[in-house]
Amino acid sequence: MTGITGKLMLAGYLEESGALRTSAGRPSQMLMLSKGGVRAIGVRLSVNVVDVVALNLNGEVVMTHTQPWQGRSPDDAAAAIENAIDDLRSRVSGGEQFIGVGVAVSGIVNHSTGFVTHSGSLNWENVPLREILTERLGVPVEIDNYVNAYALGLLLFNQRASLRDVLLVNVGASVGMSLVVGGRIYRGADGTAGGLAHTRVDLTGEDGRACHCGNSGCVETVASQWGIESELARRGSVVGPESLAADGDDPDLRAALAHAGSVLGRAVANAAKMFGPHQVLIAFASNLRSRHLVEHVDGAYSRAYGNDNRPPPEIEIVTADDTSWAYGAGCEVLAGLFQVDIEVEPPHREPT
């Protein structure tokens, strides 16, 4: 143990925190995770902004940086991420060690391969983003979607969902869902579990509205920011995106929010009935959380359980700012230090 901890101290992962005196023998030297020297970087990539945070090993944010970017290609995005990280690193001392970068992207992401399978907001299909960024940055890179990154941030340091079964839904530019089983994110056989956004719902009694995924009638066509703005455009409304979180009396906005909330509440209830979690947590982007929208989500969710012989899982509504997703992406890097997945084989028994 002395040899191992000595190496970790030399590498900057541990530091001394004082001596513990006992009634007999030499005082024991207490150790703690280092607050300086080792950093993980988390990135949130949105349509026109890159948010970057630097975390220490205790999961504390020590620095943040935000900058706009233009373009839509994966190479444009990689260059913007590299520039944003360089700007952040230029503001820290030369002794800082950056151990990896986590990137959160809106859409369907295969975490194990590092591919962005589909991102409607970026118009990407099957992009090997981890490979592109690893070549550019020269450090390990983790890629995940917004909601899984947010969930991991809660699991690793917040303890909010630790050892529980939780259904976590993200509502912002798109709609995402993360399944937490026994305190671990369940990703499915191909890494794309939790596809609530492209679950088809009956919206109009016909085929529903066209979705950027190629299907129609998806939850995202109604319940996301894109869906709400599209509905307002169909109505010829002059309500701007900055007013979506307002609780005003504009009839078009109220109608669009009511429909979005009702569809989302029913979709979340359907997922909860299949999954049976302890809790449902819905995280709204700050520019979307209006009282009117939340009330319709909560009402539709409760009504969906109206004739069930079981009470609905507890539902909690929270607001997530832009750095929440970047923070979770940084936790993707730290998780490699603190979490280990071990598949235990059953003991081999000779036939008797």
N, C-alpha and C positions, 0 to 999 in steps of 0.2 A: 504493500500500500504506500509506503514511503517513497519507493521508486516511482510509482505511477503518479502520485500527487506531485512529486518533484518535477516530473516532465511536464505535467499540466501547468504548473506554476511558471516554468520557464517559457512555455508557449503562450502564456498570458491568459489562460482560461480560469485559473484559480488565483486567489490572493489570501494572505493571512488576515484574520479578523480578531486576533487577540488570543490570550491563553486562558484555558479553563483549569482552575486549581481544584484539586481533589484532596481528600484527607491523607492520601498516601501516594508516594511516588512522584515522578516529575510532572509538572503541569503539562496538560495536553494542548497542542497548538490547534486552534480552531481555524478552519478554512471556509471560504465562501466563493461563489462565482464572481469573477472579476467584473467590475463596473466600467473598466476602461481597457483599451488596447484591442479588444476583439469586437468586431461589429458584423451584423448581418444587415443586408439592405433589402427593403421591400419596395416594390413598384406597383402602382396602379396605372394601367394604361387605359385611357378613355379615348373618345373620338378625337379630341383636340387638346388634351392636357395629359402631362405625365406628372404624377405625384410620387415622390420618393421619401422614404423614411430610413433612418439608420437606428438599429436596435442594439443594445448591449445584451449580454448573455442572460440578464435577468428579465428580458422582455420590456425594458424601459426605452422609450423613444428619446434619443439623445440629439437628434437633428432631423429637420424636415426641409424639403425643397419642392417647389412646384414651378413648372414652366410649360408654356404652350408648345404645340408642335403642329405641323401641317403635313399633308399627304395621307395616303391610305395603304401604301404597299407595306409588306413586312419589313423590307429594307429601310423604308422611311421610319417605321416604328422603332426598329433596332437602333438606328442612328440617334433618334430622339431619346431613347432610354439611355444609351451610352453617354450622350451629352449631359443629360440631367444628373447621372451618377457622377460624372467627372466634375460638374459644378459643385455637387455636394461634397465630394472628397477633397476638393480644393480648399474647403473651409475647415478642415480638421488637421490635427498635428500629424507630423510625418510618421509617428510610431503606431498609427492605427493599422490593424490587420483586418481586412475585409474577407470573410470566409465564404461568401456566396451571395447570390441575388435571387430573390423570389419575385415573380411577376404575376399579377392578377389581371385577367382579361375577361371581358364580358363575352359569354357564349358557351359553347360545348368544348371542353378541354379534356384530352386524354392525359391524365397526370403522369402515368407510367412512361409514355413515349415522348411527352413534351410537345405533342401536336395540338394546335388549335383546330379541332375538327370542323367547327362552324362558328362564325361570329357575324351576326346580322348587322351590328352597328359598324363593324369594320369592313364588312363585305369580304370576309376571308373564308376559304374552304381548304382544309387539310394543309395547314401551314406548319412546318417544322420549327416553331419559334425557339424552342430550347436549343436546338442545334445552331441556329443563326446567332443567338445571343451568346452562347458558350464560345463560339469562334471569335466573336467581337470582344467579349469582356475578359476572357481568360480565367474565369472562376466558375465553380459549379453553379448551375442555374436550375431553378424549379419553376414550373409553369402550372397555374391552376386557374379555375374560374373564380369570379368574385365571391360567390356564396361559400364555396369550400374554403377559400382563404379566410373569410370572415369567421367561419365555424372553427377553423384551426386556431385562430387567435383566441377564441373563447376557451377552447379545450386546453391549450398549452399553459396559459398563465391566469386566465380569469376563473377557472374552475366552475364556470356557470353550467356547463353541460357534462362535467366529468362523471363518468360511470353511469350515464343516463342515456335513454333512447330519446332523441330530440329530432324533430322535423324543423329545419330552419329555412325560411323563405326570404329571398332578397327581391325587393321591388324597386327598380330604378329605371335606367335606360332600357333594361330588359328584365325578365323575370327568371330567377334561378332558385333551385332547391338543393339543400344538402341533407343527407340522411346520416345521423349520428347514432351508431349502435354500440351500446356499452362504452361510451366515451371515445369511440373511434369513428372516423368518417368512412362510410360504406360507399365504395366507388363502382361496384358492379364488375361484371366479367371483363368489359372493355373500357372501364374507367369513366363511363359516361352516365352513371346512375344519377337520378334526381332530375330528369328532363321534364320538369313541370311546364316550362315555357312552351314546349311544342306538344303538349297534350291537347288533343282536339276536343273542343266543346261545342255544343249547339248554340250558336249565337243568334242566328237569324231564322232558323227553321229551314234554311237551304244549305249551301255549301260553306257558309261563313266567309270571313274576310281573308284575302290573300296574305300569306305570311312570307317573309324573306327566306324562309327555309325551303320554300317550294310547295308546301302544303297550304291548306286554308283552314280557317276556324281554330287556330291555335290560341291558347290563353294569352300569349304575348301580343296578339293583334288587338287586344282590348285592354289588358291590365297593366301593361308597361307604359313608361313615359311615351315611347314611340306610338303605342296603340292609342293612348289618350289624345295625343297631339293629332294623330291621323283622324280620329273621330271629330275633333274640333274643326279640322280643316274641311271635313265632309259637310259639317253644318255651316260652313262659311263664317265661323266665329273669328273674332279679332283678338281673342284672349291669347296672350303671349305665354311662352314656357315659364317665365318667371312668376306667373300667377297661379300655377298648378297647385301650390301648397296653400293658397289663400282660401279663406272660408267666406267668400263673398256671395252675392246673390245672382251672379250671372247665370241665366237659365241653361245655356249651352254647357258651361263648365260643370254645373251641378249635375246635369243629365249624364255627361260623359263620366264623371267621377262615380256617380251612383251605379252605372252599368259596369264600370271597371271593378268597383268594390264587390258587387254582387257576384260577378264571374269569378273573381279571385277567391272570395270566401268559399264558394261552392267547390272550386278546384282544390283548395287547401284541405277542406273537409274530406273530400274524396280520397286524397292522398293519406290523410291521417287515419281514415277508416281502414285502409289497406295496411298501413304501417303499424298503427297502434302505439304511438310514442307516449312518453310521460308528459311531454310538453311540446307545444308549437310556438316557435318564435318567428315573428315576421319583422324584418328589418327594412324600413322604408328609407330611401335616399331623402336627404333633408329637403330637397326641392319638390318632393312628391307627397310628403306627409301632411295631409290636410285632415281636419276633424271630420269633414263630410265623407271623404274616402274611407277613413278608418272605421267610421260607424257602419258603413255598408258592408265592409269586409267582416266585421264582427257579427253583424246581424245575419248575413248569409251563412256564415260558419255555424252559428248557433242553431239556425233553422234547419240546417242539414242534419243535425242530430236530434231534431224535435221528436221523432218517433222511434228513436233507438232505445234499446234496453240497457244502454251503458252511457255514463256521462261523457261529454267530450273532453279530450285532453285540454289541460290549461293552455290558454292562448295569451301570449304577451306581445305587445307592439313596442318596438324600439325604433330610434332614429340612428342611422349610420351616416357619419360624414365621410368625405372623400378619403381621409387618411385611414379609416377603418379597414378598407380593403388593402391598402399598402401595408398597414401593420400586419394583417393576416398573412400577406405574401412574405413578409420578413420572417414570420413565425414558421413558414414552410422550410426555411433554411435551418432555423434553430431546432426544429423537430427532429432533424437528422442526428442531432447531438443527444437528445433527451428521450426519443421514442425508438423502440426496436420492435419490429414485427417478427415473431418467431413462430414457425409452424412446427408444432410438436407432433411427431409421428407416434402412433400407438406402439407400445412395447411389443416386440416380436415374441410370440409364444410358439414353442415347438408342439406339434400335435401329440397328444397322449394316447 
